[in-house]
Amino acid sequence: MGGPRTGKADRRLAPAYIDKASDFYNGMVDAAARGNWTVAASSAVHCAINSCDAVAVNYHGLKPVASFQSGRYGSLQGRSSTG
């Protein structure tokens, strides 16, 4: 196995990663308020991952690419930062 895989990413996509991180954060807070700790923890992890992706895309123009992702930007295709 090789090292981490990265792909080039358009820096203009960074706000979309922040939007996803915000969605996961809100889900984490809601789940924690209901005592649903598994969902809260999972949402926290996804929030952190998307926050790190936003930094990597914004400052370096790179995005970690998992082997199972089919598109260049994974699940962000077609998502805008305006909603």
SEBA-797501 format. One line per field, with one value per residue: residue number from 1; x, y, z of N, C-alpha, C in turn. Coordinates in nm, 2 decimals, decimal comma. Example, Ala and Ser with C-alpha at 12.3 -4.5 7.8 and 13.67 -1.06 7.14 Angstrom:
<pts>
loro 1  2
nx 1,32  1,28
ny -0,57  -0,22
nz 0,78  0,71
cax 1,23  1,37
cay -0,45  -0,11
caz 0,78  0,71
cx 1,32  1,29
cy -0,33  0,00
cz 0,78  0,79
</pts>
This chain:
<pts>
loro 1  2  3  4  5  6  7  8  9  10  11  12  13  14  15  16  17  18  19  20  21  22  23  24  25  26  27  28  29  30  31  32  33  34  35  36  37  38  39  40  41  42  43  44  45  46  47  48  49  50  51  52  53  54  55  56  57  58  59  60  61  62  63  64  65  66  67  68  69  70  71  72  73  74  75  76  77  78  79  80  81  82  83
nx 0,08  0,04  0,12  -0,08  -0,36  -0,42  -0,62  -0,65  -0,83  -1,07  -1,03  -1,24  -1,44  -1,41  -1,59  -1,82  -1,74  -1,72  -1,99  -2,10  -1,96  -2,08  -2,35  -2,31  -2,22  -2,45  -2,62  -2,49  -2,51  -2,79  -2,84  -2,69  -2,84  -3,06  -2,96  -2,86  -2,60  -2,43  -2,49  -2,43  -2,15  -2,06  -2,14  -1,98  -1,73  -1,75  -1,79  -1,54  -1,38  -1,47  -1,42  -1,14  -1,09  -1,19  -0,99  -0,76  -0,84  -0,88  -0,64  -0,44  -0,53  -0,59  -0,74  -0,81  -0,85  -1,05  -1,04  -1,28  -1,43  -1,61  -1,62  -1,44  -1,46  -1,60  -1,88  -1,95  -2,01  -2,20  -2,30  -2,35  -2,21  -2,41  -2,63
ny -0,12  0,22  0,57  0,83  0,92  1,19  1,43  1,69  1,98  2,22  2,53  2,69  2,53  2,50  2,64  2,47  2,24  2,35  2,40  2,14  2,05  2,21  2,12  1,86  1,93  2,06  1,84  1,68  1,82  1,82  1,55  1,49  1,63  1,48  1,26  1,06  0,91  0,76  0,85  1,12  1,11  1,00  1,20  1,41  1,32  1,32  1,59  1,69  1,58  1,70  1,96  1,96  1,89  2,12  2,30  2,19  2,20  2,48  2,60  2,45  2,34  2,07  1,75  1,48  1,16  0,89  0,54  0,44  0,64  0,77  1,00  1,30  1,49  1,35  1,32  1,59  1,69  1,90  2,04  2,35  2,64  2,80  2,67
nz 0,00  -0,07  0,02  0,16  -0,05  -0,27  -0,44  -0,68  -0,60  -0,66  -0,52  -0,47  -0,38  -0,10  0,08  0,05  0,19  0,44  0,48  0,48  0,71  0,90  0,89  0,99  1,25  1,36  1,35  1,54  1,77  1,81  1,83  2,06  2,25  2,26  2,37  2,21  2,17  2,00  1,74  1,78  1,82  1,58  1,40  1,50  1,43  1,14  1,11  1,19  0,99  0,75  0,81  0,82  0,56  0,43  0,51  0,38  0,11  0,07  0,14  0,01  -0,22  -0,24  -0,19  0,02  -0,11  -0,09  -0,17  -0,25  -0,35  -0,62  -0,78  -0,88  -0,67  -0,49  -0,28  -0,31  -0,55  -0,75  -0,53  -0,39  -0,22  -0,14  -0,07
cax 0,00  0,11  0,09  -0,22  -0,39  -0,49  -0,65  -0,66  -0,96  -1,09  -1,03  -1,38  -1,52  -1,39  -1,72  -1,91  -1,69  -1,77  -2,14  -2,12  -1,92  -2,18  -2,46  -2,28  -2,21  -2,58  -2,67  -2,42  -2,57  -2,93  -2,83  -2,65  -2,95  -3,16  -2,90  -2,83  -2,45  -2,37  -2,51  -2,36  -2,01  -2,04  -2,15  -1,86  -1,62  -1,77  -1,77  -1,40  -1,32  -1,51  -1,34  -1,00  -1,10  -1,20  -0,86  -0,67  -0,88  -0,87  -0,50  -0,35  -0,60  -0,58  -0,85  -0,78  -0,94  -1,07  -1,04  -1,42  -1,50  -1,61  -1,60  -1,32  -1,49  -1,68  -2,02  -1,97  -2,05  -2,33  -2,34  -2,30  -2,20  -2,52  -2,75
cay 0,00  0,35  0,67  0,89  0,97  1,32  1,48  1,83  2,03  2,36  2,60  2,75  2,43  2,50  2,67  2,36  2,16  2,41  2,38  2,00  2,04  2,28  2,03  1,75  1,99  2,07  1,71  1,63  1,89  1,77  1,41  1,49  1,68  1,37  1,14  0,96  0,93  0,70  0,95  1,24  1,08  0,98  1,33  1,48  1,27  1,37  1,74  1,71  1,54  1,80  2,08  1,94  1,89  2,26  2,37  2,13  2,25  2,62  2,64  2,37  2,29  1,92  1,68  1,34  1,08  0,75  0,45  0,41  0,76  0,76  1,12  1,38  1,55  1,26  1,36  1,73  1,73  1,96  2,11  2,49  2,69  2,89  2,60
caz 0,00  -0,08  0,11  0,14  -0,18  -0,28  -0,57  -0,69  -0,58  -0,68  -0,39  -0,45  -0,31  0,04  0,15  0,05  0,29  0,57  0,49  0,53  0,85  0,98  0,90  1,08  1,38  1,40  1,38  1,66  1,89  1,82  1,88  2,20  2,33  2,27  2,44  2,11  2,17  1,88  1,63  1,81  1,80  1,44  1,34  1,54  1,34  1,01  1,12  1,19  0,86  0,66  0,85  0,77  0,41  0,39  0,52  0,28  -0,02  0,07  0,15  -0,07  -0,34  -0,24  -0,11  0,04  -0,19  -0,05  -0,28  -0,29  -0,41  -0,77  -0,85  -0,84  -0,55  -0,41  -0,27  -0,32  -0,69  -0,76  -0,41  -0,39  -0,08  -0,11  -0,02
cx 0,09  0,07  -0,05  -0,24  -0,46  -0,52  -0,66  -0,80  -0,97  -1,11  -1,17  -1,47  -1,51  -1,52  -1,82  -1,87  -1,73  -1,91  -2,17  -2,08  -2,02  -2,31  -2,43  -2,27  -2,36  -2,65  -2,61  -2,49  -2,71  -2,93  -2,79  -2,76  -3,05  -3,09  -2,86  -2,68  -2,38  -2,38  -2,43  -2,21  -1,98  -2,05  -2,03  -1,74  -1,63  -1,75  -1,62  -1,33  -1,35  -1,44  -1,20  -0,99  -1,11  -1,07  -0,77  -0,71  -0,85  -0,72  -0,40  -0,40  -0,60  -0,70  -0,81  -0,89  -0,94  -1,08  -1,18  -1,49  -1,49  -1,58  -1,48  -1,34  -1,58  -1,83  -2,05  -2,01  -2,19  -2,37  -2,27  -2,29  -2,32  -2,65  -2,78
cy 0,12  0,44  0,72  0,94  1,10  1,35  1,63  1,87  2,18  2,43  2,67  2,66  2,43  2,54  2,56  2,26  2,22  2,39  2,24  1,99  2,10  2,19  1,92  1,81  2,00  1,94  1,65  1,69  1,84  1,63  1,40  1,53  1,57  1,25  1,03  0,97  0,87  0,80  1,08  1,22  1,07  1,12  1,42  1,45  1,33  1,52  1,77  1,68  1,65  1,93  2,07  1,94  2,04  2,33  2,32  2,19  2,40  2,66  2,57  2,32  2,14  1,87  1,54  1,26  0,93  0,66  0,42  0,52  0,75  0,89  1,20  1,44  1,47  1,31  1,51  1,78  1,78  2,04  2,25  2,54  2,78  2,81  2,49
cz 0,00  0,03  0,09  0,00  -0,18  -0,42  -0,57  -0,67  -0,60  -0,55  -0,37  -0,39  -0,16  0,12  0,15  0,16  0,43  0,59  0,54  0,68  0,95  1,00  1,00  1,23  1,44  1,44  1,51  1,78  1,91  1,88  2,02  2,29  2,35  2,34  2,34  2,08  2,05  1,76  1,65  1,78  1,65  1,37  1,38  1,45  1,20  1,00  1,11  1,06  0,76  0,69  0,80  0,62  0,36  0,40  0,41  0,14  -0,03  0,06  0,05  -0,20  -0,35  -0,15  -0,10  -0,04  -0,14  -0,18  -0,33  -0,35  -0,56  -0,84  -0,80  -0,70  -0,46  -0,40  -0,28  -0,46  -0,69  -0,64  -0,42  -0,24  -0,04  -0,07  -0,12
</pts>
